[in-house]
Amino acid sequence: MRWPAYSLIFVLLGASCATAPTSPSAPALPREEFINQVLDPLAAQIVDEWTEASKAEYAAQHPTAGSGGMMGKYVGKYVFTPNQEAIQKYNAEIDARREPLKQEVLALLIRRAKSVGDQYSVCVEGAERRYGVKENAFVRLADGPGPCEKTAISTKESPENTDR
């Protein structure tokens, strides 16, 4: 008689485990780690790339050297020297804006970040970048289906965040 009772207990125990609700898997590393390991360096990279491109574009529009000869010296005195000063001023303004802009981009990336199962994703440059965890570090996975919002970076105090 004991054998059927034990069998019944085993079956009931197995059935209760099989029907227990499963919670969605949480990411292996907390969101704060994702922000520190992925989003913060990503924001810095985006701002650095924008800064260098912006400086190069401004410098290309403001020549600082020309042909030699008498005309070159005249033009250099009245055009190239002021252009060089304008470039230096522009570069200083851009460099002063770098850290506040990084914080703004980071805040935007944090708002866009999502946790799905044991992965994180964030929209960057029109693509959904996905990250998983391997050996307690984040690794980039294949991009998601996208497209995503883009982010524009501006020299204004309040950048438009819709076109990058």
C-alpha positions, -999 to +999 in steps of 0.1 A: +000+000+000+029+023+006+042+020-029+011+036-045+010+064-019+047+073-026+040+072-063+010+095-059+031+119-038+059+118-064+034+125-093+018+154-074+051+169-065+063+167-101+030+182-113+032+211-089+068+219-100+058+217-136+030+242-132+049+266-110+049+301-126+082+310-141+095+345-137+112+361-167+149+358-165+166+389-151+199+402-167+230+385-152+245+419-144+225+448-130+215+478-150+240+500-133+268+478-146+254+481-181+254+518-178+290+519-165+305+493-188+286+500-220+266+532-221+291+556-205+320+547-228+295+547-258+284+582-249+320+593-247+328+577-281+298+594-298+307+628-284+344+624-293+335+614-329+312+644-332+337+667-316+365+658-340+342+659-371+328+692-360+363+707-356+375+694-389+344+707-407+348+742-392+386+742-400+379+732-436+355+762-440+381+786-426+414+782-445+446+792-426+472+789-454+473+798-490+497+803-519+530+822-514+540+854-531+530+890-525+493+883-527+496+853-504+512+875-477+485+902-480+457+876-479+474+858-450+475+889-429+439+898-433+422+864-438+443+835-426+453+849-392+417+858-382+406+824-394+432+807-372+420+827-342+383+818-351+393+781-353+410+782-320+380+799-304+356+774-319+377+744-308+378+758-272+340+762-272+335+727-285+360+713-259+342+731-231+309+716-243+323+680-245+315+669-209+280+684-206+272+670-240+284+635-230+262+637-199+232+646-221+239+618-246+244+593-217+210+604-202+194+598-236+210+564-239+199+554-204+163+565-213+165+543-244+180+513-228+158+482-223+162+450-205+148+420-223+153+386-206+190+383-198+200+409-223+201+447-227+195+467-258+198+504-267+191+524-299+223+539-313+228+556-347+196+541-360+203+505-349+192+485-320+224+474-303+220+443-282+243+431-254+246+399-234+267+388-205+297+365-208+321+359-180+307+389-160+313+413-189+290+427-215+295+415-251+278+430-281+255+407-299+239+409-333+219+441-338+181+439-333+155+445-361+156+483-359+155+509-372+157+531-342+156+568-334+187+587-343+204+613-322+215+647-334+243+665-316+244+703-315+266+730-302+236+746-287+232+744-249+201+722-255+209+698-283+183+684-306+184+646-301+167+633-332+191+629-361+222+609-354 
